[in-house]
Amino acid sequence: MSSIQLEDLPDRVTEWSSANNTYRFTYVAPGEWDVHRAHDIDYAAHLRREGDKYEFRVEDGNPAGSGRVLSLSELEDLLL
């Protein structure tokens, strides 16, 4: 499993696969991404960079971990 590599560029989508799911991180603004599971239309989250950490907020779906500020490696552990 590789690490999440977010690109801060317009019209850029980053896919990352955990052991159980594939996630799509879609750039929406500088330092912000919408997060979706590839095969789960009922899951939507938002990720916002805060310095070297990221605020992760689940909008629809499983709210576990929502509202937390995490490093990318901590986010990867949460999304496993």
Protein Blocks (a to p, Z undefined) as FASTA:
>chain_A
ZZddddfbehiacddddfkbccddddfbghiacdddfklckbccddddehjaccdddfbd
cfehihiacdfklmmmmmZZ
